[in-house]
């Protein structure tokens, strides 16, 4: 699959995941039109591609000691960064952020599995 198509799928998957999280989780809300949803997906895709790997590298010993559970806190931090960047995204505390990360990860996993965005051999 071409790079641009993969990027578009990731942006749309993130947009859909944010919509699902805002629909099902109290304290996690996003308001805006379709352009705002796409922008939110883009911001989350960029943060997940650039910031998250750096944070995982810096906290690698902690991730190993906690058997990977600290990765959830990294994802929560990235979600709070997205909230700071996006004026339409509102997260009312740690628990809505935690459940938001779980829902966003699950929705992204399902969508990206359907479109199979991995490298072709």
C-alpha positions as a printed Julia matrix, in Angstrom:
121×3 Matrix{Float64}:
   0.0    0.0    0.0
   1.35   3.43  -0.81
   2.53   5.8    1.88
  -0.16   8.42   1.23
  -2.92   5.81   1.4
  -1.52   4.51   4.71
  -1.43   8.04   6.11
  -5.01   8.73   5.05
  -6.18   5.45   6.61
  -4.4    6.3    9.88
  -5.89   9.79   9.97
  -9.4    8.47   9.3
  -8.91   5.67  11.86
  -7.83   8.2   14.5
 -10.77  10.46  13.63
 -13.18   7.56  13.96
 -11.56   6.44  17.21
 -11.89   9.91  18.74
 -15.54  10.01  17.66
 -16.23   6.6   19.24
 -14.45   7.61  22.46
 -16.37  10.89  22.68
 -19.64   9.04  22.08
 -19.17   6.35  24.72
 -17.05   7.93  27.47
 -18.36  10.5   29.94
 -15.82  13.26  30.43
 -14.33  12.78  26.96
 -15.86  15.11  24.42
 -15.08  16.51  21.01
 -17.21  19.04  19.2
 -16.77  20.32  15.7
 -17.49  19.75  12.06
 -15.97  17.11   9.77
 -12.9   19.27   9.12
 -12.24  19.41  12.87
 -12.55  15.62  13.13
 -10.03  15.13  10.32
  -7.69  17.68  11.94
  -7.98  15.79  15.25
  -7.09  12.55  13.48
  -4.1   14.23  11.85
  -2.86  15.7   15.14
  -3.18  12.35  16.9
  -1.42  10.56  14.03
   1.48  13.05  14.12
   1.8   12.83  17.9
   1.72   9.03  17.76
   4.34   9.0   15.01
   6.75  11.58  16.44
   6.29  12.13  20.18
   5.25   8.67  21.34
   8.38   6.83  20.08
  10.63   9.39  21.77
   8.75   8.99  25.05
   8.95   5.2   24.78
  12.69   5.4   24.21
  13.22   7.72  27.17
  11.1    5.58  29.5
  12.27   2.19  28.22
  13.6    1.0   31.63
  10.28   1.86  33.31
   8.34   0.11  30.55
  10.47  -3.01  31.03
  10.09  -2.92  34.83
   6.31  -2.61  34.58
   6.09  -5.26  31.86
   4.7   -2.75  29.38
   1.99  -1.26  31.57
   3.71   2.14  31.6
   2.91   2.4   27.88
  -0.67   3.21  28.88
   0.58   6.3   30.73
   2.59   7.35  27.68
  -0.56   7.06  25.57
  -2.5    9.09  28.15
   0.2   11.78  28.04
   0.01  11.88  24.23
  -3.78  12.21  24.46
  -3.41  15.12  26.9
  -0.96  16.73  24.44
  -3.6   16.38  21.73
  -6.1   18.04  24.08
  -3.72  20.99  24.5
  -3.36  21.35  20.72
  -7.01  20.81  19.78
  -9.43  23.38  21.22
 -12.46  21.15  20.49
 -11.16  18.2   22.52
 -12.04  18.14  26.21
 -10.89  15.45  28.65
 -12.12  15.86  32.22
  -9.52  13.93  34.16
  -7.36  10.85  34.3
 -10.11   8.21  34.15
 -11.77   9.57  31.01
  -8.28   9.81  29.47
  -7.52   6.21  30.5
 -10.74   4.87  29.0
 -10.25   7.13  25.97
  -6.84   5.57  25.35
  -8.33   2.08  25.65
 -11.18   2.84  23.23
  -8.95   4.71  20.76
  -6.41   1.88  20.75
  -9.11  -0.74  20.24
 -10.83   1.14  17.41
  -7.5    1.86  15.71
  -6.52  -1.8   16.01
  -9.79  -2.93  14.42
  -9.7   -0.41  11.57
  -6.02  -0.88  10.79
  -6.47  -4.67  10.87
  -9.25  -4.39   8.32
  -7.13  -2.3    5.96
  -3.89  -4.14   6.85
  -1.49  -1.18   6.71
   1.62  -3.3    7.35
   4.44  -3.58   4.86
   3.8   -6.01   2.03
   6.51  -8.62   1.49
